[in-house]
Amino acid sequence: MTGGTRKPAAGSWWRDAVIYQVYPRSFADSDGDGMGDLPGITARLDHLVELGVDAVWLSPFYPSPQADAGYDVADYRDVDPIFGTLADADKLLAEAKARGLRVIVDLVPNHTSDAHPWFTAALAAGPASPERDRYIFRTGRGSHGELPPNNWRSVFGGPAWTQVADGEWYLHLFDAGQPDLNWDNPTVRAEFEDILRFWLDRGVDGFRVDVAHGLVKQAELPDWHYPPKPTTGSDLTDVQPPMWDQDGVHEIYRSWRRVLDEYGGDRILVAEAWVQPAERLAQYVRPDEMHQAFNFEYLQAAWNAPTQRNVITRSLAATDAVGAPTTWVLSNHDVVRHASRLGLDLELVLHKGIGARDPQPDRALGLRRARAATLLMLALPGSAYLYQGEELGLPEHTTLPDEARQDPGWRRSNFTAPGRDGCRVPIPWQSDAPSYGFGPSERSWLPQPPDWAEYALDRQRGVPGSTYEMYRTALRLRRELDLGGGTLSWVDTDATDQVLAFRNRAVAPQPAGPAPRSDVLVVTNFGPEPVSLSGLLSGEPRVLHASADLDGDGKVPTDVTVWVTTS
């Protein structure tokens, strides 16, 4: 079976790009207040160049009460003072451009902060006002409107409705400080097109769209009797959730695409859409809509050969059908880091997190599998995203003190779900520095584990076999061998239930050089016994890269991925 992205057209950088997510509060702190900031990011841009990525995605840095770490936006056209100023944002964009890095910023259109001027105006204006129509206000049920308008639950726990002083209720699919906007209102649509233009005029290269599948709700707001997960999928027996993945979202993104197409420079839209099956997700990346959509089905796939092969095959077929690349991802700021989640022998709810009282991951096993998973992902045709710190092999902080937790899911679950703070801890740069070099002081907005010195960049740079150098080599070879622009063909083995093997080959002549590149054979061993490469290719294998050393007989050990030339 064959699949994969087409050879990128001239200028379509995003079709095979590797993009690095920066979570601003946890990347680099320039002033010692314990909070990462835009000047800190600017000072560390050379790290991204050295690593070998093509672009950076910045999580929100807008003015916000920080009820949900900045995903509750009070002003979409400014920078929160904790992160810097608009001038700092402009400098970051200029410095990134000077280094050949593109910059994508987060856009949060499903909801605003309750501190946004629109929402404070809505509360003051009262029922049936134009101001309230920008949000989703309803009268309650019950004889006196004392009950919520429906039974919807917040993704973070608790009811999805909050009652205001005059008796009406407003919808918030997330925290109460994040009221949902009414996307049937033309004023809302016009406002966000203007926000797009504001940042495009400042030179950003695109937008990652938060909760891209949630903007439109079924008009009747019917009750929903399934778990309040931020996703759709086959586990819902094909019942369409009334708050997720409504067909009306696509009209919005077609209008946004027209705005981006007015600007030069190949600007892009990226969908954070927790949507299954793959064919449904592919609708977001049709030619007149978005450019990329995170493949969360892949992120959640179990660590075994049949599951990995099935999800890769379905994903490539679905995006090929609409002429789009598949966008692979293993970690981000909302899920348990894959270096920890792959070290657990249990079904893990990704958004629940891991606390000190939960089963603890096998750290060595998790890192070994994470390295293998990363080399598998980076060999696939299409684009890929990395989350800050994964190039260091960072695990989840699974013993974070309860009193330090800030994720609203921790509070709204009555302190039963540890939440996402464990993957958001500031990353280590220097093993012997205060806050491991995160900033010039010991302050850190979330406490760092006491054993993170071993993961610091200065302990890994230039060290053969380190996770950092594994990433650097993989990104260099990926570009040199054009793996992102190739096509995939499966190689059947005698143990397809334990071994995943495929060839990635070029689909067009390579640039002038000493010789066109060979096909690359990619093998991941999920089974308990080492696997021989003989029989999978003709001639003597030449190993290009591996996530761990091969054994003495040149066989691939358990939980190892290897890239091999096939001619």
SULVENHU-V87282 format. One record per backbone hydrogen bond with DSSP energy under -1.0 kcal/mol. CO is the residue of the C=O (numbers start at 0). NH is the residue of the N-H. E is the energy in kcal/mol with one decimal. If there is no record, write none. Layout:
CO & NH & E
CO & NH & E
//
This chain:
0 & 489 & -1.7
2 & 487 & -4.2
8 & 11 & -2.4
10 & 12 & -2.2
11 & 14 & -1.7
16 & 383 & -2.4
17 & 53 & -2.9
17 & 54 & -1.2
18 & 385 & -2.6
19 & 56 & -2.6
20 & 387 & -1.8
21 & 58 & -2.4
22 & 25 & -2.8
24 & 35 & -2.2
25 & 426 & -2.0
27 & 36 & -2.4
33 & 444 & -2.4
36 & 40 & -1.8
37 & 41 & -2.6
38 & 42 & -2.2
40 & 43 & -1.1
41 & 44 & -1.3
43 & 46 & -1.2
44 & 48 & -1.7
45 & 49 & -2.7
46 & 50 & -2.3
47 & 51 & -2.0
47 & 52 & -1.6
53 & 101 & -1.6
54 & 19 & -2.6
55 & 103 & -3.1
56 & 21 & -3.4
57 & 105 & -1.4
60 & 79 & -2.6
62 & 73 & -2.9
62 & 74 & -1.0
67 & 70 & -2.0
72 & 112 & -2.6
79 & 82 & -2.4
79 & 83 & -1.2
82 & 37 & -2.8
84 & 88 & -1.9
85 & 89 & -2.6
86 & 90 & -2.2
87 & 91 & -2.4
88 & 92 & -2.4
89 & 93 & -2.3
90 & 94 & -3.0
91 & 95 & -2.6
92 & 96 & -2.3
93 & 97 & -2.2
95 & 100 & -2.8
96 & 99 & -1.6
101 & 55 & -2.6
102 & 204 & -3.3
103 & 57 & -2.8
104 & 207 & -2.1
106 & 209 & -3.0
109 & 180 & -2.5
112 & 115 & -1.5
115 & 119 & -2.1
116 & 120 & -2.1
117 & 121 & -1.9
118 & 122 & -2.3
119 & 123 & -1.7
120 & 124 & -2.3
121 & 125 & -1.5
125 & 128 & -1.1
128 & 132 & -1.5
130 & 133 & -1.0
131 & 134 & -1.9
133 & 181 & -3.2
135 & 170 & -1.9
137 & 168 & -2.9
140 & 146 & -2.8
141 & 144 & -1.1
146 & 140 & -2.0
151 & 159 & -2.0
153 & 156 & -1.6
157 & 153 & -2.9
159 & 171 & -3.0
161 & 169 & -2.4
163 & 166 & -2.1
167 & 163 & -3.0
168 & 137 & -2.5
169 & 161 & -1.8
170 & 179 & -2.7
172 & 154 & -3.0
174 & 177 & -2.2
176 & 113 & -1.5
178 & 111 & -1.7
179 & 135 & -1.1
181 & 184 & -1.6
184 & 188 & -1.6
185 & 189 & -2.5
186 & 190 & -2.2
187 & 191 & -2.0
188 & 192 & -1.6
189 & 193 & -1.8
190 & 194 & -2.0
191 & 195 & -2.4
192 & 196 & -1.9
193 & 197 & -2.1
194 & 198 & -1.8
195 & 199 & -2.6
196 & 200 & -2.7
198 & 203 & -2.0
199 & 202 & -1.3
204 & 267 & -2.1
205 & 104 & -2.2
206 & 269 & -2.7
207 & 106 & -2.7
208 & 271 & -2.0
210 & 213 & -2.2
212 & 244 & -3.4
217 & 220 & -1.7
226 & 228 & -2.1
228 & 230 & -1.2
232 & 235 & -1.9
233 & 236 & -1.8
235 & 238 & -2.0
241 & 217 & -2.8
245 & 248 & -2.0
246 & 249 & -1.5
248 & 252 & -1.8
249 & 253 & -1.9
250 & 254 & -1.7
251 & 255 & -2.0
252 & 256 & -2.3
253 & 257 & -1.6
254 & 258 & -1.4
255 & 259 & -2.4
256 & 260 & -2.5
258 & 261 & -1.1
259 & 262 & -1.7
267 & 206 & -2.2
268 & 290 & -2.1
268 & 291 & -1.9
269 & 208 & -3.5
270 & 272 & -1.1
270 & 293 & -2.1
271 & 211 & -1.7
272 & 274 & -2.1
273 & 231 & -1.4
276 & 280 & -1.9
277 & 281 & -2.3
280 & 283 & -2.0
281 & 284 & -1.4
283 & 289 & -2.1
285 & 288 & -2.6
291 & 270 & -2.6
293 & 295 & -1.4
294 & 298 & -1.6
295 & 299 & -2.1
297 & 300 & -1.2
301 & 303 & -1.8
303 & 307 & -2.3
304 & 308 & -2.6
305 & 309 & -2.4
306 & 310 & -2.4
307 & 311 & -2.2
308 & 312 & -2.5
309 & 313 & -2.5
310 & 314 & -2.2
311 & 315 & -2.5
312 & 316 & -2.1
313 & 317 & -2.3
314 & 318 & -2.3
315 & 319 & -2.4
316 & 320 & -1.5
318 & 321 & -1.0
318 & 323 & -2.6
319 & 322 & -1.2
325 & 382 & -1.9
326 & 294 & -2.1
327 & 384 & -2.0
336 & 339 & -1.8
336 & 340 & -2.7
337 & 341 & -1.6
339 & 342 & -1.7
340 & 343 & -1.1
342 & 361 & -2.9
348 & 351 & -1.2
351 & 418 & -3.2
354 & 357 & -1.7
361 & 365 & -3.0
362 & 366 & -2.3
363 & 367 & -2.2
364 & 368 & -2.6
365 & 369 & -2.6
366 & 370 & -2.6
367 & 371 & -1.8
368 & 372 & -3.1
369 & 373 & -2.4
370 & 374 & -2.1
371 & 375 & -2.0
372 & 376 & -2.7
373 & 377 & -2.8
376 & 379 & -1.7
382 & 327 & -2.6
383 & 18 & -2.7
385 & 20 & -3.5
386 & 389 & -2.6
388 & 391 & -1.5
388 & 393 & -1.9
389 & 392 & -1.4
395 & 397 & -1.3
400 & 403 & -1.7
401 & 404 & -1.3
406 & 409 & -1.6
407 & 411 & -2.9
408 & 412 & -1.1
409 & 414 & -2.3
410 & 413 & -1.6
419 & 422 & -1.4
420 & 423 & -1.7
421 & 396 & -2.3
428 & 457 & -1.8
429 & 432 & -1.2
432 & 435 & -2.0
433 & 436 & -2.2
434 & 437 & -2.2
435 & 428 & -3.7
435 & 429 & -2.6
437 & 28 & -3.4
448 & 451 & -1.2
451 & 454 & -1.3
452 & 455 & -1.1
455 & 458 & -1.2
456 & 459 & -1.6
456 & 460 & -2.6
459 & 462 & -2.3
462 & 465 & -2.1
465 & 469 & -2.2
466 & 470 & -2.3
467 & 471 & -2.4
468 & 472 & -2.4
469 & 473 & -2.3
470 & 474 & -2.7
471 & 475 & -2.2
472 & 476 & -2.7
473 & 477 & -2.6
474 & 478 & -1.7
475 & 479 & -2.6
476 & 480 & -3.0
477 & 482 & -1.9
482 & 485 & -1.1
483 & 381 & -2.2
486 & 504 & -2.1
487 & 2 & -2.4
488 & 502 & -2.9
494 & 497 & -2.2
494 & 498 & -2.3
497 & 525 & -3.0
499 & 523 & -2.8
500 & 490 & -2.7
501 & 521 & -3.1
502 & 488 & -2.0
503 & 519 & -2.2
504 & 486 & -2.3
518 & 565 & -1.8
519 & 503 & -2.5
520 & 563 & -2.8
521 & 501 & -2.0
522 & 561 & -2.4
523 & 499 & -2.6
524 & 558 & -2.6
530 & 555 & -3.4
532 & 535 & -1.9
541 & 564 & -2.3
544 & 562 & -3.2
550 & 553 & -2.2
554 & 550 & -2.2
555 & 530 & -2.2
559 & 524 & -2.2
560 & 546 & -2.5
561 & 522 & -2.2
562 & 543 & -2.9
562 & 544 & -1.4
563 & 520 & -3.5
//
